[in-house]
């Protein structure tokens, strides 16, 4: 996380400012049009694969051919008759939600990256308090519902996209977009830093959102002529602000600029121009082939061939069953009238002729067992490629079945190792920006307490303590447990020899602190080193006082015995 403790002042400036005079700017709109066209043309090169995935795997997602919203398009169930792939991606999304960002348990922890500072009582308490405030903000908003949609998009299409904006009531609000309705661009470092969306709004929505004075004359006329439900196409672009002056803090000189304009409006006419201090778009990618790729590839790409084969197998099986239960027939010329194919139907024919009547045109004897076995293997391959088996285990854990991070590691260590790079990418491209931007918005609104003076101007780091994150860290905790167990075995042998010096090699205080840090235990559940030392000092003083009292008592008793003996 960037240095955020001194980044904001008490002005409480909004992340995106709405200025009434943005149409007076001298920026040429054709610059934005050319940039948006370039992003769109590049995205169209990926569109054939996306449409294929939408057709076979995620039939309810995707927004292609610039169709208008609020239209229920028919799903092609003649092509897709087996929903295994769709269910597998849904399981993946639910598993990612439970394993990475479960709303029912803490999944991140704030730290300074300095063990000595993190152990200070006032610092650790402030970090825990800030974390709880952010968790409450996430719970109040629509973040968790949006994250589930993001996981489904990134698992199916390879890329997901959402706008994280400030909300006057819920602090933050996430707008999740589906594949095909947005286009992305990357910077020289391979990170997504540009966003373009072409979408529809009604005349009434335009006037309410941007104001009657900012819409085009055509829209204004339609609004005044009582045509509020007419659809208008809108363009929305966010890109790095290459014209900014770093010393200036107004909306024109923020890190990123945002521009809205209508299709077909006058060249010098804008709906809105604004800016953001940080990139407001969350655009995680499952994996990329090169740093130049703006979009990612995912399990949806890898299992597409299996999915198409599965549909063909299921369709062929249904055809075989249909031919067995309702076979094609041949009718002899002696049959009187139409052949009655209904159950119990009577068909009249001349019995004087051999082979007369109605009979199957050919015998169909499909090996349904072999077909079912092939279908089952294909379904299992789809589930394996989508990590459905792994995530079903995590979902069961979230529903109440007891399971520990150690069990997750032991059962699915190979899959977790394969999933490791994906988790790191999602943390870097989704969760880190989500937490950073939420922190910035909350800090600017005065919703976070001032930090302790010991950590002013320091960078806050994010540590993840979800089920999946802990499962990856269990390698380190397991090693610590093995060392302690081995030391205990050696100490047992040494005790038999009258020694126990091997335990002197272990710093037990550091062991418990480090173990708790790996597991993400709240700071308040452990005593700080200062409090620990104070407790130990108090115990030593109490013990010493007790010993002095016992010695004094023994001395008094001895003196009394001596006096009585004389």
C-alpha positions, 0 to 999 in steps of 0.5 A: 500500500502506498504511503497514505498516512500523510497523503490526505488533509482535512479538506475531505475532497471527493475522489471525483469532482463535478465541475459546472465549467468543464465544457470551457476546457480546451482539451480536444475531444478527438484525442479521447475518441481516438484513444477509445477507438484504439482500446475498442479495436484491440478488445475486438481482437479478443471478442471471438474467444469471449463470445465462444466462452459466453455461448458454451460456459457462461450463457447469462454473461457477456454483452456483445454486439452492443445490444441494448440493455433490459433485453432478455436474450434467449439461451441456445439450449440446442447447443448447450444441453449440459450445464457442468461447465457453468456450474463449475465456474459458479463453484469456482467463484463461490470458492474464491469468495469463501477462500479469499474474501469471506464476509464471515471471517477476517481475510486481511490484516494491516501491518507496517512490515516492521515487527518491532513497530507492529508489536507496539501496543498503540500501533497494533491497536490502531491497525486492528481498529482501522481493519475493523472499520474497513471490514464494517464498510465492506459489509455495509456496501455491495462489495461482497456481491460484486466480488462474487461476480468478479470471480465468475468473470475472471474464472470464465473470461480471464478478465474482470472489471469493476468501478469502485466509486465513492457513495454518499450513503454506503461510503463505497459502491462497486459497479461490476461490468461484464465482458464485452461492455468495456475495454482496457489498456495497459502502461509500460509496466503491464498494469491496467491504467486505461478504461473505456466503456460504451453504454446506453442511458435513457434521456431521463437518466442522462438529465438526472445524472449530468444535468439538463445544461450538460446534455446535447441539444437533441437530448434536451429537446427529447426531454422537453418533448416528454420522451424520457425513455429513449436510449442514448449511447454514452462513452466513458473514458478513464486514462492517465492525465498526461497534461497534469501539473503535479503541484496543482491539486484541482480536478484538472490535475489529478493522476487520472482523468475521466471523460463522459460524452454522447455519441454524435454530440458536438465536438466541444461538448462533454457530459462531464470531465473529472479526475481521480487521485488513484485508478478507480478501476479494478481489473484482475486477470487470471493470467497473462502470456506477455506483459503487453496483454491487456486481457487474461486467460483462465480456466474458461479458455482451457476447458472450452474444448472439453465443454464442446466435446461434452455437449456433443457427447450429450447430444449424441446420447440423447439421439441414441436414446431417442432412436431406441425409444422411438426408432425410425420405421419402414412401412409396408405398402400393404398397410392400410392408412397411416401407421399408428405410432401411439402406445396401444395404436392399431395399424391394419395390414395384409397378413398374406404378404411376408414381412408386411406391416410396420417394423424398425428400419434398422436396429440401434444398440448403443453402448450407453455405458461407454458413452456415460463413462466418456461423459463422466470423464469429460465432466471430471476434466472440466471440474479439475481444470476449474478447481471445482473439487478444491473449492467445493471443499472450501465451501463445505468448510464455510458451511460449517464442516470443520476444516483447518488450513493444515487439512486444506494444505494436506488434501490439496497441496498440489492444486494450491501450488498451481493456484498460487500464482493466480492468488498472488495476481488477484491480490495485486490486481484486485484486493490491494487496489480495493483495500487501498482505495477504500482506505483512502476514501474513508481517511478523506472522510474522517472515518479512520482515527489519526495514526500514532505519531510513531508511524507518521508518513510510513507505508502500510502493508497488507497481509492476507489471512484468508483460508487460502492465504493461510493454507499457503503460509502453513508451510512455514508454520508446519516447519516451526511445529516440526522443529519444536516437536524434534526439540521436545524429543531431544529434550526427553532423551537429554532429561534421561541423561540428566540434561535438557540444554537443547531447549536453550536453542529456541526463543519461545517468545519469538516462536509464539509471536511469529506463529500468531503473526502467520495465522493473523491473530488479532493484536489484542489477543496477545500481550505486547513485549512491553506488557509481557515483560511487565507481567514477568517483572511483577511475577518475579517481584511477587515471588521474591516478596513471597520468598522473603516472607517465608524466610522471615517467617522461618527465621522468626520460628527458629528464634522462638524455638531457641528462646523456648529452649533456653 
